[in-house]
Amino acid sequence: MTVIRAADARRSETPGGVMTTFASPTQGGAERSLWRVDVRPGAAGPVHDFDVEQVWTWIAGAATVELGGETYTVAVGDTVVMPARTVRRVLADPAAGYTAVVTAPAGARAMSADGADLGVPPWIG
């Protein structure tokens, strides 16, 4: 068993938000990565994709999720299962922003909307 203390959580900042890694292959040796996403009000994530399924659960605020050509409004308690190879974008509520907890298999690779490999993000690796 591995215990990862709160003080040891890894933080990664991007223009879209802050990802706090709770567990990953390089942090606790986990086979799945688990992280929190904190996004300021009105921020828009990039249009992108992943080679694996991700599961997002909102724990604060709200967002609009563009996923595979559909648009969904989500809020606290809602969960979105984002299939692999499905282009997505998450836009934070303009007043509240959002916080979500996300999990994906270790080594998940990000891709641009046109399919270019962007590698494994630091919060997943």
Buried (B, 14 or more C-beta within 10 A) or exposed (E): EEEBEEEEBBEBEBEBBBBBBBBBBBBBEBEBBBBBBBBEEEBBBBEBBBBBBBBBBBBBBBBBBBBEEEEEEBEBEBEBEBEEEBBBBBBBBEEBBBBBBBBBBBBBBBBEEEEEEEEBBBBBB
